[in-house]
Amino acid sequence: MLRLLFAFVLAALCFGLRTAGAQPVDYRSLTIPSLRQRAYGQGEFKVQATLQVTRAFTRTLVSFASDGLTVYGFMNTPRGQGPFPVVLVLHGYVNPRTYRTPFGYTQRYADALAEAGFLVIHPDYRGHGRSEGQAEGDANLFRVGYAVDVLNLIAHVQRLPDARADGIGLFGHSMGGGIALRVAVVNPEVKAIVLYGSMSADERLNIARIKNVFRRVSYLPEDDVPAEWWDAIAPITYLGDLQAAVEIHHGQRDPQVPIAWSRDIHARLTALGKASALFEYPAAGHSLRGRDYALMMARVVRFFRSQLMPANG
C-alpha cells in the first residue's frame, strides 16, 4: 500500500494532476534539459504559394511540421544567388483568433531584413492563422510550444538549399524575444539573436506581468506547475550556456515590457562574458517608429551581417 502511495505522489510531482478524466501534464517536458534531448525537424517543409514578388525578394506562404502539427508562416527569399544567411522573425502576442498571414506589424521587420540580403522566415506559431493546434493549454505552458515550433523550423531551414545552415539568427519582439531566448539556450547552433522590447528570461516575472498587467487575472494555468520545476523551465537559469551573440533594443517609455528587464539581462550576459549590446531609445514605447525604427534596423542589419555572414561577404 505504501509503495502504491509513493508511486502516486511521484507521478503527481512529475506529471501534475488534473481534474478527473483529464490527461496529466508532463512538467519535465517543459524544462530546458528535456527540450535539448528532443529531436527536431521531422516531417516536411513546403512552399505553398507565392504571395508577393518585389524588386528585392519573393514572399511565399510556407508550412512545416512541428509536433505532428502543420504550422504556417511566410518566407522572404532575396533575389540573387544563395545560400543566404537566415533570420527567423518571431512576433509578439497577437490574439490568435484575429491573426492572419502575413501579419502587418512584424512584416516590416521581415521585409527590411530580406532587402538587406537575409532569407527571412516569419512563423505564425501553432494555433495562429492557418496553423494547427492550440495556442492555449497544457502543450503551450510558458509558451514552450511556440519555442518547439521554432526549434523544428530551424531544423527544417538548415536543410533548405537557399539557406546557410551555419548562419541562423533570431529576431524576437516582445513575446517573441522570450521565445528566442528559450530557443537559443536549447539550440547552440543559433549564432545571433536580437531582443526587441523582449519579455524576460525569468518566467516568474513573465507570468506575474501577464496576470497583473496584460490580462488582469488572478490565475493562469502556469500557477499549477510546482515551484521546483520553474528554474529548470526558465531560460535565465541557462544563460551561461548561451552561444549566440545578443543585441538588445528597448524604448525607455515602453508601457508593456519594463526596460529594466532588458537592462538586467544585458548585465547578466556581460557578467557571464557573453557578447551583448544594449541600445535604449529615450522617447520610444513598445514598438519603435520613425527615426528610432530606422536607427534600430540599421543596427540590426549591421549586427546580423557581422554574425551571420562570412568576412568576405
KAQUI-V450414 format. One record per residue. RES is the residue in one small letter. PHI is phi in radians with two decimals (999 if undefined). OMEGA is omega as a letter, one per 40 degrees, with the letter a starting at -180 (999 if undefined). Layout:
RES PHI OMEGA
RES PHI OMEGA
This chain:
m 999 i
l -1.12 i
r -1.11 i
l -1.15 i
l -1.13 i
f -1.09 i
a -1.09 i
f -1.14 a
v -1.11 i
l -1.08 i
a -1.10 i
a -1.11 i
l -1.22 a
c -1.35 a
f -1.96 a
g 1.42 i
l -2.01 i
r -2.17 i
t -1.12 a
a -0.95 i
g 1.59 a
a -1.52 i
q -1.34 i
p -1.19 a
v -1.69 i
d -1.50 a
y -1.14 i
r -1.06 a
s -1.17 i
l -1.47 a
t -1.37 i
i -1.06 i
p -1.00 i
s -1.17 i
l -1.10 i
r -1.20 a
q -1.51 a
r -1.35 i
a -1.71 a
y -2.26 i
g 1.63 i
q -1.24 i
g 1.51 a
e -2.00 i
f -1.98 a
k -2.26 i
v -1.59 a
q -1.55 a
a -2.90 i
t -1.51 a
l -1.74 a
q -2.88 i
v -2.12 i
t -2.03 i
r -1.18 a
a -1.90 a
f -2.80 i
t -2.00 i
r -1.71 i
t -2.21 i
l -1.44 a
v -2.19 i
s -2.42 i
f -2.63 a
a -1.49 i
s -2.63 i
d 0.99 a
g 1.38 i
l -1.83 i
t -1.78 a
v -1.95 a
y -1.88 i
g 3.11 i
f -2.19 a
m -2.21 i
n -1.84 i
t -1.82 a
p -1.12 i
r -1.25 i
g 1.92 a
q -1.68 i
g -1.49 e
p -1.32 a
f -1.89 i
p -1.09 a
v -2.04 i
v -2.20 i
l -1.66 i
v -1.65 a
l -1.90 a
h -1.35 i
g -1.45 a
y -1.18 i
v -2.34 i
n -0.93 a
p -0.98 a
r -1.28 a
t -1.92 a
y -1.20 i
r -2.36 i
t -1.86 e
p -1.38 a
f -1.55 a
g -1.10 a
y -1.20 i
t -1.72 i
q -1.07 a
r -1.13 i
y -1.19 i
a -1.08 a
d -1.17 i
a -1.10 i
l -1.23 i
a -1.14 i
e -1.13 i
a -1.52 i
g 1.81 i
f -1.72 i
l -1.38 a
v -2.04 i
i -2.15 a
h -2.03 i
p -1.31 i
d -1.44 a
y 1.35 i
r -1.05 i
g 1.35 i
h -1.96 i
g 1.02 a
r -1.46 a
s -1.16 i
e -1.31 i
g 1.65 a
q -1.98 i
a -1.32 i
e -1.98 i
g 2.12 a
d -1.09 a
a -1.30 a
n -2.29 i
l -1.02 a
f 1.00 a
r 1.06 i
v -1.12 i
g -1.06 i
y -1.11 i
a -1.11 i
v -1.09 i
d -1.04 a
v -1.22 i
l -1.09 i
n -1.14 i
l -1.07 i
i -1.01 i
a -1.10 i
h -1.13 a
v -1.09 a
q -1.14 i
r -1.74 a
l -1.33 a
p -1.11 a
d -1.50 a
a -1.92 i
r -1.47 a
a -1.11 a
d -1.71 a
g -2.31 a
i -1.89 i
g -2.22 i
l -2.18 i
f -2.11 a
g -2.15 i
h -1.80 i
s 0.99 i
m -0.97 i
g -1.10 i
g -1.17 i
g -1.10 i
i -1.12 i
a -1.04 i
l -1.11 i
r -1.11 a
v -1.06 a
a -1.22 i
v -1.40 i
v -1.49 a
n -1.93 a
p -1.25 i
e -1.41 i
v -1.23 a
k -1.59 a
a -2.71 i
i -2.37 i
v -1.87 i
l -1.86 a
y -2.24 a
g 0.95 a
s -1.42 i
m -1.11 a
s -1.40 i
a -1.43 i
d -1.75 a
e -1.18 i
r -1.11 i
l -1.17 a
n -1.08 a
i -1.16 i
a -1.11 i
r -1.17 i
i -1.07 a
k -1.21 a
n -1.58 a
v -2.01 a
f -1.31 a
r -1.93 a
r 0.92 i
v -2.21 a
s -1.71 a
y -2.53 i
l -2.28 i
p -0.98 i
e -1.08 i
d -1.10 i
d -1.39 a
v -1.31 a
p -0.99 a
a -1.03 a
e -1.21 i
w -1.64 a
w -1.14 a
d -1.10 a
a -1.27 i
i -1.50 a
a -1.41 i
p -1.03 a
i -1.04 a
t -1.19 a
y -2.03 a
l -1.07 i
g -1.10 i
d -1.56 a
l -1.12 i
q -1.77 a
a -1.36 i
a -1.27 a
v -2.21 i
e -2.19 a
i -2.08 i
h -2.26 a
h -2.74 i
g -1.35 a
q -1.21 i
r -1.81 a
d -1.13 a
p -1.51 a
q -1.75 i
v -2.06 a
p -1.08 i
i -1.13 i
a -1.01 i
w -1.16 i
s -1.20 i
r -1.10 a
d -1.18 a
i -1.20 i
h -1.08 i
a -1.11 i
r -1.12 a
l -1.13 i
t -1.10 i
a -1.11 i
l -1.46 a
g 1.39 i
k -1.52 i
a -1.34 a
s -2.55 i
a -2.31 a
l -2.13 i
f -2.10 i
e -1.92 a
y -2.16 a
p -1.00 a
a -1.73 a
a -1.66 i
g -1.76 a
h -1.30 i
s -2.12 a
l -1.37 a
r -2.30 i
g 0.96 a
r -1.11 i
d -1.09 i
y -1.09 a
a -1.07 i
l -1.15 i
m -1.04 a
m -1.16 i
a -1.08 i
r -1.16 a
v -1.11 i
v -1.07 i
r -1.07 i
f -1.10 a
f -1.13 i
r -1.09 a
s -1.20 a
q -1.70 a
l -1.95 a
m -1.86 i
p -1.13 a
a -1.05 a
n -1.60 a
g -2.77 999
